[in-house]
């Protein structure tokens, strides 16, 4: 991989390295000439622009007379002179409609004006062929990063006024996302109920994710033959995510055997062994930055053992109970409580608890069953995989389910390989089933229902594809 540190010679000596080469005089004399004209045509306004405008109007109404600043964020260093792929701040993308193609360091400003605000998007245009930065600056030079949009192009595309980043100035008393707690809370709570565009994008993300899971199932024989089969799962899903989306919405969890008992196993360096289960938690982030979040647990050999099936179907029973509890007007936490009631009763029946299920479910003195499922059953989903995370508790965990909310239902059971409280036949089994749910006035809609869920469906899925 090349770097501006490899070639640029017209920079201060104190920052130079032995990899720098000075540009010859002939290069400097000719680099800015001999290029064909490239007239710019303005793009049509993108589909999400009117929705982003409505969101800005709602934010304006929440803060009359106050200057609001929403930065996109900057590139983050990975190592030395390489950066991680840029992804704009979720609030910035939500309020501008700018997704995977957002320009680093851009800033959205809502300036008080009359009874509302004027929105201006400040950004740095690419360094074109009329400047020395064109060839010398790897961050913005067109020779390095390719064409980037102009101010006029972005204004037409997003339907918002634009200005050069160099003209942006901070002002005393302004509210800045992530620095001002109230503004940070409000932009998070604005995403609790999705608009029609967001719902369509989440449906798309789930559809692409479903194809990614099909890809994995087709490759199960090869996955099982590879010493680090978990990496094959990760790679197969990544191909689909990049082919049809921006990438993954989070690091893929490909957890085989006892690794499935580690809730965020992303090392993905283990073998996928026939006879074991493999838990795959993965979601495609589409170009608008909305992401799916799906988990399926598969028998590597294609068939569940009796104990694996017992655990798997118990988790599915808990998920079904959570679906039944998820109705308009219910509290968000009641979804979790419904799932935990099933799990507590089942593990008590299996003799795994030192108390009764009723005692375990006691809010003050119980919780013994949580040893086998320490996480929550649901979280909001959207432009972040854990969306709306800065919302108030009374709006989130204790909030009322409303049409337009999108969230996960993901109960699980995890019996660690060295857990002496469970019989040996259970140890090393981890199962999670996760679906993405849209709340409507008629009740919950499982957006991921087309991905097999029951034990019988999963076995038939593997038999059909692999």
C-alpha positions as CSV (number, residue, x, y, z in Angstrom):
1,X,0.0,0.0,0.0
2,X,1.4,3.4,-1.0
3,X,1.4,6.5,1.2
4,X,2.1,10.1,0.9
5,X,5.0,9.4,3.1
6,X,6.5,7.3,0.4
7,X,6.7,10.1,-2.2
8,X,6.0,13.6,-1.0
9,X,9.2,15.6,-0.9
10,X,7.9,19.2,-0.5
11,X,7.1,18.9,3.2
12,X,8.9,20.2,6.3
13,X,12.2,18.3,6.9
14,X,11.3,17.6,10.5
15,X,8.4,15.4,9.4
16,X,10.2,13.6,6.6
17,X,11.3,10.0,6.7
18,X,13.7,7.9,4.7
19,X,10.7,6.8,2.5
20,X,10.2,10.3,1.1
21,X,11.3,11.1,-2.4
22,X,11.4,14.7,-3.8
23,X,9.3,15.5,-6.8
24,X,11.5,16.3,-9.9
25,X,11.0,19.8,-11.5
26,X,9.5,18.3,-14.6
27,X,6.8,16.6,-12.6
28,X,5.9,19.8,-10.8
29,X,5.8,21.7,-14.0
30,X,3.4,19.4,-15.8
31,X,1.2,17.6,-13.2
32,X,-1.5,20.3,-13.3
33,X,-1.8,20.4,-17.1
34,X,-3.0,18.1,-19.9
35,X,-6.2,16.9,-18.2
36,X,-9.5,16.7,-20.1
37,X,-12.3,18.9,-19.1
38,X,-14.7,17.3,-16.7
39,X,-17.9,19.2,-16.6
40,X,-20.0,18.5,-13.5
41,X,-23.6,17.6,-13.7
42,X,-25.7,17.9,-10.5
43,X,-27.2,14.6,-9.2
44,X,-30.9,14.2,-8.5
45,X,-32.0,14.5,-4.9
46,X,-31.6,11.1,-3.1
47,X,-34.6,9.2,-1.8
48,X,-33.9,9.8,1.9
49,X,-33.4,13.6,1.6
50,X,-37.1,14.5,2.5
51,X,-37.0,12.2,5.5
52,X,-33.8,13.8,6.7
53,X,-35.3,17.2,6.3
54,X,-38.3,16.2,8.4
55,X,-35.9,14.9,11.1
56,X,-34.0,18.2,11.1
57,X,-37.3,20.1,11.5
58,X,-38.2,17.9,14.5
59,X,-34.8,18.6,16.1
60,X,-35.2,22.3,15.4
61,X,-38.5,22.4,17.2
62,X,-36.9,20.8,20.2
63,X,-34.2,23.5,20.6
64,X,-35.7,26.9,19.6
65,X,-33.2,29.7,19.3
66,X,-30.1,27.5,19.9
67,X,-27.2,26.7,17.6
68,X,-26.9,22.9,17.1
69,X,-23.7,21.2,15.8
70,X,-23.6,17.6,14.6
71,X,-20.1,16.5,13.4
72,X,-19.7,13.6,11.1
73,X,-16.4,12.6,12.8
74,X,-12.9,12.1,11.5
75,X,-10.9,9.2,10.2
76,X,-9.5,7.0,13.0
77,X,-5.9,5.8,12.9
78,X,-5.5,2.0,12.6
79,X,-1.7,2.0,12.6
80,X,1.0,4.4,11.6
81,X,-0.3,6.0,8.4
82,X,-3.3,3.7,7.7
83,X,-6.9,4.5,8.9
84,X,-10.0,2.5,9.6
85,X,-12.7,2.8,6.9
86,X,-14.7,5.9,7.6
87,X,-18.2,5.7,8.9
88,X,-20.0,8.9,9.8
89,X,-21.6,9.5,13.2
90,X,-25.0,7.9,13.3
91,X,-26.8,11.1,14.3
92,X,-25.1,13.0,11.4
93,X,-26.2,10.4,8.9
94,X,-29.7,10.3,10.3
95,X,-30.0,14.1,10.0
96,X,-28.4,14.5,6.6
97,X,-29.3,11.3,4.8
98,X,-25.6,10.9,4.0
99,X,-24.6,7.2,4.4
100,X,-21.6,5.2,3.3
101,X,-20.5,8.0,1.0
102,X,-20.3,10.7,3.7
103,X,-17.1,12.9,3.7
104,X,-14.9,12.8,6.8
105,X,-14.8,15.9,9.0
106,X,-18.1,17.3,7.7
107,X,-20.3,19.2,10.1
108,X,-24.0,19.8,10.1
109,X,-25.0,23.1,11.7
110,X,-28.6,24.2,12.5
111,X,-28.4,28.0,12.9
112,X,-31.3,29.7,14.6
113,X,-33.3,31.8,12.2
114,X,-36.7,33.3,12.9
115,X,-39.0,30.6,14.3
116,X,-36.7,27.8,13.3
117,X,-33.2,27.0,12.0
118,X,-31.3,27.2,8.8
119,X,-29.3,24.0,8.1
120,X,-25.9,24.2,6.5
121,X,-23.6,21.2,5.8
122,X,-19.9,22.2,6.0
123,X,-17.5,19.9,4.1
124,X,-14.1,19.8,2.5
125,X,-14.2,19.3,-1.2
126,X,-11.6,17.1,-2.8
127,X,-8.3,18.7,-3.8
128,X,-8.7,18.8,-7.6
129,X,-6.1,19.2,-10.3
130,X,-5.7,22.9,-9.8
131,X,-4.0,22.4,-6.5
132,X,-0.8,20.8,-5.3
133,X,-2.9,18.8,-2.8
134,X,-4.2,16.9,-5.8
135,X,-1.1,14.8,-5.9
136,X,0.5,15.4,-2.5
137,X,-2.3,15.0,0.1
138,X,-3.4,11.4,0.6
139,X,-6.3,12.4,2.8
140,X,-8.1,14.6,0.3
141,X,-6.1,14.6,-3.0
142,X,-8.0,13.3,-5.9
143,X,-5.0,11.4,-7.2
144,X,-5.1,9.3,-4.0
145,X,-8.8,8.9,-3.1
146,X,-10.5,9.5,-6.4
147,X,-13.3,12.0,-7.1
148,X,-15.2,13.4,-4.2
149,X,-18.4,15.4,-4.4
150,X,-18.4,19.2,-4.8
151,X,-20.3,21.6,-2.6
152,X,-22.9,22.1,-5.3
153,X,-23.2,18.3,-5.9
154,X,-23.8,17.6,-2.2
155,X,-26.4,20.4,-1.9
156,X,-28.3,19.0,-4.8
157,X,-28.0,15.4,-3.6
158,X,-29.0,15.9,0.0
159,X,-31.3,19.0,-0.4
160,X,-29.4,21.1,2.1
161,X,-27.2,24.2,1.8
162,X,-23.5,23.6,1.8
163,X,-20.4,25.6,2.6
164,X,-16.6,24.9,2.7
165,X,-15.4,23.4,5.9
166,X,-12.8,26.2,6.2
167,X,-15.7,28.7,6.8
168,X,-17.1,26.8,9.8
169,X,-16.5,28.5,13.2
170,X,-17.5,27.2,16.6
171,X,-19.4,29.7,18.8
172,X,-19.8,30.0,22.5
173,X,-23.0,28.5,23.9
174,X,-23.6,26.1,20.9
175,X,-24.8,22.6,21.6
176,X,-22.6,19.8,20.1
177,X,-23.6,16.2,19.8
178,X,-21.6,13.9,22.2
179,X,-20.5,17.0,24.2
180,X,-24.0,18.3,25.1
181,X,-25.9,15.6,27.1
182,X,-29.4,16.9,26.2
183,X,-28.7,17.2,22.5
184,X,-27.1,13.7,22.5
185,X,-30.2,12.3,24.2
186,X,-32.7,14.0,21.9
187,X,-31.0,12.8,18.7
188,X,-30.9,9.3,20.1
189,X,-34.6,9.3,21.2
190,X,-35.6,10.7,17.8
191,X,-34.7,7.3,16.3
192,X,-36.9,5.2,18.6
193,X,-39.7,5.3,16.1
194,X,-38.6,4.7,12.5
195,X,-40.0,6.5,9.5
196,X,-41.0,4.6,6.3
197,X,-37.6,5.1,4.7
198,X,-35.9,3.6,7.7
199,X,-38.2,0.6,7.8
200,X,-37.6,-0.1,4.1
201,X,-33.8,0.1,4.6
202,X,-34.0,-2.3,7.6
203,X,-36.1,-4.7,5.5
204,X,-33.4,-4.5,2.8
205,X,-30.6,-5.1,5.4
206,X,-32.5,-8.2,6.6
207,X,-33.0,-9.5,3.1
208,X,-29.3,-9.3,2.3
209,X,-28.4,-10.8,5.6
210,X,-30.6,-13.7,4.9
211,X,-28.7,-14.3,1.7
212,X,-25.5,-14.2,3.7
213,X,-26.8,-16.9,6.0
214,X,-27.7,-19.0,3.0
215,X,-24.1,-18.6,1.7
216,X,-22.8,-19.9,5.0
217,X,-25.1,-22.9,5.0
218,X,-24.0,-23.8,1.5
219,X,-20.4,-23.7,2.6
220,X,-20.8,-25.8,5.7
221,X,-18.9,-28.8,4.3
222,X,-15.9,-26.7,3.4
223,X,-16.2,-24.8,6.6
224,X,-16.0,-28.0,8.6
225,X,-12.9,-29.2,6.6
226,X,-10.9,-26.0,7.2
227,X,-8.8,-25.8,10.4
228,X,-10.0,-22.3,11.2
229,X,-13.6,-22.8,9.9
230,X,-14.9,-19.9,12.0
231,X,-12.8,-17.6,9.8
232,X,-14.4,-19.1,6.6
233,X,-17.8,-18.3,8.0
234,X,-16.7,-14.7,8.7
235,X,-15.2,-14.4,5.2
236,X,-18.2,-15.9,3.4
237,X,-20.6,-13.5,5.1
238,X,-18.2,-10.6,4.5
239,X,-18.3,-11.2,0.8
240,X,-22.1,-10.9,0.8
241,X,-22.0,-7.8,3.0
242,X,-19.6,-6.0,0.7
243,X,-21.3,-7.2,-2.5
244,X,-24.7,-5.9,-1.6
245,X,-24.1,-3.5,1.2
246,X,-21.5,-1.2,2.9
247,X,-20.2,-4.1,5.0
248,X,-21.1,-5.6,8.4
249,X,-23.0,-3.6,11.0
250,X,-20.7,-5.1,13.6
251,X,-18.0,-7.7,13.9
252,X,-19.4,-11.1,12.9
253,X,-19.6,-13.7,15.7
254,X,-18.8,-17.2,14.3
255,X,-18.7,-19.3,17.5
256,X,-18.4,-23.0,17.2
257,X,-18.7,-25.5,20.0
258,X,-17.9,-24.0,23.4
259,X,-17.0,-20.7,21.8
260,X,-20.8,-20.2,21.4
261,X,-20.9,-19.7,25.2
262,X,-18.8,-16.5,24.9
263,X,-21.4,-13.8,24.0
264,X,-19.1,-11.6,21.9
265,X,-16.8,-14.2,20.4
266,X,-15.2,-12.4,17.5
267,X,-11.8,-13.9,17.4
268,X,-13.2,-16.5,15.1
269,X,-10.1,-18.7,14.9
270,X,-11.5,-22.0,15.9
271,X,-12.5,-25.2,14.0
272,X,-16.1,-26.0,13.2
273,X,-16.4,-29.6,14.2
274,X,-19.2,-32.0,13.1
275,X,-21.3,-32.9,16.1
276,X,-21.0,-29.4,17.6
277,X,-23.3,-26.4,17.2
278,X,-22.1,-23.2,15.6
279,X,-23.7,-19.9,16.6
280,X,-23.5,-17.2,14.0
281,X,-24.5,-13.6,14.9
282,X,-24.2,-11.4,11.8
283,X,-25.8,-8.4,10.1
284,X,-25.3,-6.6,6.9
285,X,-25.1,-2.8,7.0
286,X,-26.5,-1.4,3.7
287,X,-25.2,1.7,2.1
288,X,-27.6,3.9,4.0
289,X,-25.9,2.5,7.2
290,X,-29.0,0.7,8.5
291,X,-28.1,-2.7,9.7
292,X,-29.7,-6.1,10.4
293,X,-28.8,-8.2,13.5
294,X,-29.6,-11.9,13.1
295,X,-28.4,-14.9,15.0
296,X,-28.9,-18.6,14.1
297,X,-27.4,-21.6,15.7
298,X,-26.7,-24.5,13.4
299,X,-25.8,-28.2,13.9
300,X,-22.6,-28.6,12.0
301,X,-23.4,-32.2,11.0
302,X,-26.9,-31.1,9.8
303,X,-28.8,-32.8,12.7
304,X,-29.3,-31.8,16.3
305,X,-28.5,-34.3,19.0
306,X,-31.3,-34.9,21.5
307,X,-29.7,-32.6,24.1
308,X,-28.9,-29.9,21.6
309,X,-32.4,-30.0,20.3
310,X,-33.8,-29.7,23.8
311,X,-31.8,-26.6,24.5
312,X,-32.5,-25.1,21.0
313,X,-36.2,-25.6,21.2
314,X,-36.3,-24.1,24.7
315,X,-34.6,-21.0,23.4
316,X,-37.1,-20.9,20.5
317,X,-40.0,-21.3,23.0
318,X,-38.6,-18.3,24.9
319,X,-38.4,-16.3,21.7
320,X,-42.0,-17.1,20.8
321,X,-43.1,-16.0,24.3
322,X,-41.2,-12.7,23.8
323,X,-43.0,-12.3,20.5
324,X,-46.4,-12.9,22.1
325,X,-45.5,-10.2,24.8
326,X,-44.5,-7.6,22.2
327,X,-47.7,-5.8,21.4
328,X,-48.4,-2.1,21.1
329,X,-48.8,-0.6,24.5
330,X,-46.7,-3.1,26.3
331,X,-43.5,-2.0,28.1
332,X,-40.2,-2.9,26.4
333,X,-39.0,-4.7,29.4
334,X,-42.0,-7.1,29.4
335,X,-40.5,-8.7,26.2
336,X,-37.4,-9.7,28.2
337,X,-39.5,-10.8,31.2
338,X,-41.6,-13.1,29.0
339,X,-38.5,-14.8,27.6
340,X,-36.9,-15.2,31.0
341,X,-40.0,-16.8,32.4
342,X,-39.7,-19.6,29.9
343,X,-36.0,-20.1,30.5
344,X,-36.3,-20.1,34.3
345,X,-39.0,-22.8,34.2
346,X,-37.2,-25.0,31.8
347,X,-33.8,-25.0,33.5
348,X,-35.6,-25.6,36.8
349,X,-37.3,-28.6,35.3
350,X,-33.9,-29.9,34.2
351,X,-32.7,-29.7,37.8
352,X,-30.2,-26.9,37.1
353,X,-31.4,-24.4,39.7
354,X,-30.9,-24.5,43.5
355,X,-34.4,-22.9,43.9
356,X,-37.8,-23.1,42.1
357,X,-38.5,-21.2,39.0
358,X,-40.8,-18.8,40.9
359,X,-38.0,-18.1,43.4
360,X,-35.5,-17.5,40.6
361,X,-37.9,-15.0,38.9
362,X,-38.3,-13.0,42.1
363,X,-37.1,-9.5,41.3
364,X,-35.3,-8.9,44.6
365,X,-33.8,-12.3,45.6
366,X,-33.9,-14.3,42.4
367,X,-31.9,-14.4,39.2
368,X,-30.3,-17.8,39.6
369,X,-31.3,-18.7,36.1
370,X,-29.5,-15.7,34.7
371,X,-26.2,-17.6,35.1
372,X,-27.2,-19.3,31.8
373,X,-28.4,-16.1,30.1
374,X,-26.8,-12.9,31.4
375,X,-27.7,-10.6,28.5
376,X,-31.0,-8.8,27.7
377,X,-33.5,-10.2,25.3
378,X,-34.0,-7.1,23.1
379,X,-32.5,-3.9,22.0
380,X,-33.5,-1.2,19.5
381,X,-32.1,-1.6,16.0
382,X,-31.6,0.9,13.2
383,X,-28.7,3.0,11.9
384,X,-26.8,1.6,14.9
385,X,-26.9,-2.1,15.8
386,X,-27.7,-1.0,19.4
387,X,-29.7,2.0,18.3
388,X,-31.0,4.8,20.6
389,X,-28.5,3.9,23.3
390,X,-28.5,7.4,24.8
391,X,-32.2,7.5,25.3
392,X,-33.6,7.8,28.8
393,X,-34.5,4.6,30.6
394,X,-38.1,5.6,30.8
395,X,-38.1,5.9,27.0
396,X,-36.2,2.7,26.4
397,X,-36.2,-0.1,28.9
398,X,-39.4,1.2,30.6
399,X,-40.7,2.7,27.4
400,X,-44.0,1.8,25.7
401,X,-43.9,-0.2,22.4
402,X,-45.2,1.9,19.5
403,X,-45.8,1.2,15.8
404,X,-42.6,2.0,13.9
405,X,-40.2,0.7,16.6
406,X,-37.7,-1.9,15.4
407,X,-35.9,-4.1,17.8
408,X,-34.4,-7.5,18.3
409,X,-35.7,-10.6,20.1
410,X,-32.7,-12.7,21.1
411,X,-33.0,-15.1,24.0
412,X,-30.3,-17.7,24.5
413,X,-28.9,-20.4,26.8
414,X,-25.2,-20.8,27.4
415,X,-23.6,-23.6,29.3
416,X,-19.9,-23.0,29.7
417,X,-17.5,-25.9,29.1
418,X,-16.4,-25.8,32.7
419,X,-19.7,-25.1,34.4
420,X,-20.0,-27.7,37.2
421,X,-23.6,-26.7,37.9
422,X,-24.9,-28.5,34.8
423,X,-24.6,-32.1,33.8
424,X,-21.7,-32.9,31.5
425,X,-24.0,-33.4,28.5
426,X,-25.0,-29.8,28.5
427,X,-21.5,-28.3,28.9
428,X,-20.1,-26.5,25.9
429,X,-23.6,-25.9,24.3
430,X,-24.5,-22.3,23.5
431,X,-27.7,-21.4,21.6
432,X,-29.1,-18.0,20.6
433,X,-31.9,-17.3,18.2
434,X,-32.2,-13.6,17.2
435,X,-34.8,-12.0,14.9
436,X,-35.5,-8.4,13.9
437,X,-39.0,-7.2,14.7
438,X,-41.1,-4.3,13.4
439,X,-43.9,-3.1,15.7
440,X,-47.1,-2.3,13.8
441,X,-50.5,-1.2,15.0
442,X,-51.6,-4.9,14.5
443,X,-48.7,-6.3,16.4
444,X,-45.1,-7.5,15.8
445,X,-43.8,-8.4,12.4
446,X,-40.8,-10.7,12.2
447,X,-38.7,-9.1,9.5
448,X,-36.4,-12.2,9.5
449,X,-39.1,-14.8,9.5
450,X,-37.9,-16.2,6.2
451,X,-34.7,-17.4,7.8
452,X,-35.4,-20.9,9.3
453,X,-36.0,-20.8,13.1
454,X,-37.3,-24.1,14.4
455,X,-35.0,-27.1,14.8
456,X,-36.8,-29.0,12.0
457,X,-36.6,-26.0,9.7
458,X,-32.9,-25.6,10.4
459,X,-32.2,-29.2,9.7
460,X,-34.1,-29.0,6.4
461,X,-32.3,-25.8,5.5
462,X,-28.9,-27.4,5.9
463,X,-30.0,-30.5,4.0
464,X,-31.3,-28.4,1.1
465,X,-28.3,-26.1,0.7
466,X,-25.2,-27.9,1.9
